Amino acid sequence: MNFRGLEEFWSFYMSQHSKPSTRRWHFLGTLCSLLCLSLSVLLAKLWLLLLAPVVGYGFAWYSHLFVERNRPATFGHPVWSLICDLRMFFLILTGRMDGEIKRLGKRPVLQIF
């Protein structure tokens, strides 16, 4: 798929993350990746640096395979997907994700987990 800009991709990205549990798995993966990156610098451990993308993508791809049941956007647009994942992480962290979903005209999908 071709997108004219990051905002257009963001709308698509959010459609691929429609379920709250998908977004939670992504949040957990991003948090673990950031912790690995931080600890790798603080402790000077290269293996933690190498573990960061494995952990981050592991949680995210799990959610796409078993929760959302779609193909991760990372495969087609890796840079924009990373930018959007970080944007989603900070929106969740600051409690503004629901407002963003409403702004985009998406309906939150209710589910147990």
KEKE-3310 file (N, C-alpha, C; in steps of 0.2 Angstrom, whole numbers, plus 5000, padded with zeros to 4 digits):
npx = (5004:5002:5006:5002:5008:5014:5003:4992:4997:4997:4983:4979:4988:4982:4970:4974:4977:4966:4960:4959:4968:4978:4984:4989:4998:5007:5011:5017:5028:5035:5039:5047:5057:5062:5067:5077:5086:5089:5095:5105:5114:5117:5122:5132:5130:5130:5122:5109:5106:5104:5094:5083:5075:5070:5062:5053:5047:5043:5032:5023:5021:5015:5003:4997:4996:4989:4979:4974:4974:4980:4992:5007:5011:5024:5031:5029:5031:5043:5050:5040:5031:5038:5039:5025:5022:5029:5023:5010:5013:5017:5005:4996:5003:5002:4988:4980:4976:4962:4956:4962:4958:4945:4946:4951:4940:4938:4930:4932:4936:4927:4932:4937:4950)
npy = (4994:5011:5027:5044:5051:5052:5054:5049:5036:5033:5033:5021:5012:5013:5007:4994:4990:4989:4982:4983:4975:4971:4984:4984:4973:4978:4990:4984:4977:4987:4994:4985:4984:4997:4997:4986:4993:5004:4998:4991:5001:5007:4996:4992:4981:4971:4961:4964:4975:4969:4960:4969:4972:4960:4956:4967:4966:4953:4953:4962:4955:4943:4948:4952:4940:4932:4939:4951:4946:4949:4955:4961:4979:4982:4974:4980:4993:4998:5009:5019:5012:5009:5023:5026:5016:5020:5032:5028:5021:5032:5039:5030:5029:5042:5043:5047:5039:5034:5046:5049:5038:5041:5053:5049:5043:5030:5016:5010:4993:4982:4970:4956:4954)
npz = (5000:4996:5004:5007:5016:5034:5042:5035:5035:5049:5052:5045:5052:5065:5062:5060:5073:5081:5092:5110:5117:5108:5107:5120:5121:5112:5119:5130:5124:5118:5130:5136:5127:5127:5141:5140:5131:5138:5150:5143:5140:5153:5160:5151:5143:5129:5124:5129:5122:5109:5112:5113:5101:5098:5109:5108:5095:5096:5106:5099:5087:5091:5096:5084:5077:5085:5092:5085:5072:5059:5047:5052:5051:5050:5041:5028:5030:5038:5045:5047:5054:5066:5071:5072:5082:5093:5095:5098:5110:5118:5118:5125:5137:5142:5143:5133:5122:5120:5116:5104:5096:5095:5088:5076:5072:5074:5082:5098:5101:5111:5122:5133:5137)
capx = (5000:5006:5003:5005:5012:5014:4997:4988:4999:4994:4976:4980:4991:4977:4965:4978:4978:4959:4958:4963:4973:4983:4988:4992:5004:5012:5014:5022:5034:5039:5041:5052:5062:5065:5071:5083:5090:5092:5100:5111:5118:5119:5126:5137:5129:5128:5116:5103:5104:5102:5087:5078:5070:5067:5057:5048:5043:5040:5025:5019:5019:5011:4997:4995:4995:4984:4973:4971:4974:4982:4999:5010:5013:5031:5033:5029:5033:5046:5051:5034:5028:5042:5037:5019:5022:5032:5017:5005:5016:5016:4998:4994:5007:4999:4981:4977:4974:4955:4954:4965:4954:4939:4948:4951:4933:4938:4927:4936:4933:4926:4934:4938:4957)
capy = (5000:5017:5032:5050:5054:5049:5055:5044:5029:5033:5031:5014:5009:5012:5002:4987:4990:4991:4979:4986:4970:4972:4989:4983:4969:4983:4994:4980:4976:4994:4996:4980:4986:5003:4994:4983:4998:5008:4993:4989:5007:5008:4990:4990:4974:4971:4956:4967:4979:4964:4958:4974:4971:4953:4957:4972:4963:4947:4954:4965:4950:4939:4951:4952:4933:4929:4944:4955:4941:4952:4955:4967:4984:4983:4971:4984:5000:4997:5015:5022:5007:5011:5029:5025:5012:5025:5037:5024:5020:5038:5041:5026:5031:5048:5042:5050:5034:5034:5052:5048:5034:5045:5058:5046:5040:5023:5014:5005:4986:4980:4963:4955:4956)
capz = (5000:4996:5008:5005:5022:5040:5045:5032:5037:5056:5052:5043:5057:5070:5060:5061:5080:5083:5098:5115:5119:5103:5109:5126:5119:5109:5124:5134:5120:5118:5136:5137:5122:5130:5146:5137:5128:5144:5154:5139:5141:5160:5162:5146:5141:5122:5123:5131:5116:5104:5114:5113:5095:5099:5114:5106:5090:5099:5109:5094:5082:5095:5096:5077:5075:5089:5094:5079:5066:5053:5045:5055:5046:5050:5035:5022:5031:5045:5048:5049:5059:5072:5073:5075:5088:5098:5096:5101:5116:5122:5119:5130:5143:5144:5144:5127:5117:5118:5112:5097:5093:5093:5083:5070:5070:5075:5088:5102:5101:5117:5123:5139:5138)
cpx = (5004:5002:5006:5009:5011:5007:4992:4990:4996:4987:4976:4982:4986:4972:4968:4979:4971:4957:4962:4969:4979:4988:4992:4998:5009:5016:5019:5028:5038:5042:5047:5058:5066:5069:5077:5088:5093:5097:5106:5117:5121:5123:5132:5136:5126:5122:5109:5101:5102:5095:5082:5073:5067:5061:5051:5044:5040:5033:5021:5017:5014:5004:4993:4993:4989:4978:4970:4970:4975:4989:5002:5012:5020:5034:5034:5031:5037:5048:5045:5031:5032:5040:5030:5018:5024:5026:5012:5007:5015:5009:4995:4997:5004:4991:4977:4975:4967:4953:4957:4961:4948:4940:4948:4945:4933:4934:4931:4932:4933:4928:4936:4945:4960)
cpy = (5006:5023:5038:5054:5050:5049:5050:5037:5028:5030:5023:5010:5008:5007:4995:4986:4991:4988:4982:4981:4970:4978:4988:4979:4974:4987:4990:4978:4982:4995:4991:4982:4992:5001:4991:4988:5002:5004:4992:4995:5008:5002:4988:4983:4974:4966:4959:4972:4974:4961:4963:4973:4965:4953:4961:4969:4957:4948:4957:4959:4945:4942:4952:4945:4931:4933:4947:4951:4945:4952:4962:4972:4985:4979:4975:4991:5000:5003:5018:5018:5009:5018:5029:5021:5016:5030:5034:5023:5026:5041:5037:5028:5038:5048:5046:5046:5034:5040:5052:5043:5037:5050:5055:5043:5033:5021:5009:4998:4984:4972:4962:4956:4959)
cpz = (5000:5000:5006:5010:5028:5043:5042:5034:5045:5056:5050:5049:5063:5068:5061:5069:5084:5090:5104:5117:5114:5105:5116:5125:5116:5114:5128:5130:5119:5124:5138:5133:5125:5136:5145:5135:5134:5148:5150:5140:5148:5162:5157:5144:5134:5121:5125:5125:5110:5106:5113:5107:5096:5103:5111:5100:5092:5102:5104:5089:5085:5094:5089:5075:5079:5092:5088:5073:5060:5052:5048:5049:5045:5044:5029:5023:5038:5048:5051:5054:5066:5075:5076:5081:5094:5100:5100:5109:5121:5123:5124:5137:5146:5145:5138:5121:5115:5114:5105:5093:5091:5088:5076:5067:5070:5082:5092:5102:5108:5117:5130:5141:5132)
residu = (MET:ASN:PHE:ARG:GLY:LEU:GLU:GLU:PHE:TRP:SER:PHE:TYR:MET:SER:GLN:HIS:SER:LYS:PRO:SER:THR:ARG:ARG:TRP:HIS:PHE:LEU:GLY:THR:LEU:CYS:SER:LEU:LEU:CYS:LEU:SER:LEU:SER:VAL:LEU:LEU:ALA:LYS:LEU:TRP:LEU:LEU:LEU:LEU:ALA:PRO:VAL:VAL:GLY:TYR:GLY:PHE:ALA:TRP:TYR:SER:HIS:LEU:PHE:VAL:GLU:ARG:ASN:ARG:PRO:ALA:THR:PHE:GLY:HIS:PRO:VAL:TRP:SER:LEU:ILE:CYS:ASP:LEU:ARG:MET:PHE:PHE:LEU:ILE:LEU:THR:GLY:ARG:MET:ASP:GLY:GLU:ILE:LYS:ARG:LEU:GLY:LYS:ARG:PRO:VAL:LEU:GLN:ILE:PHE)
# end
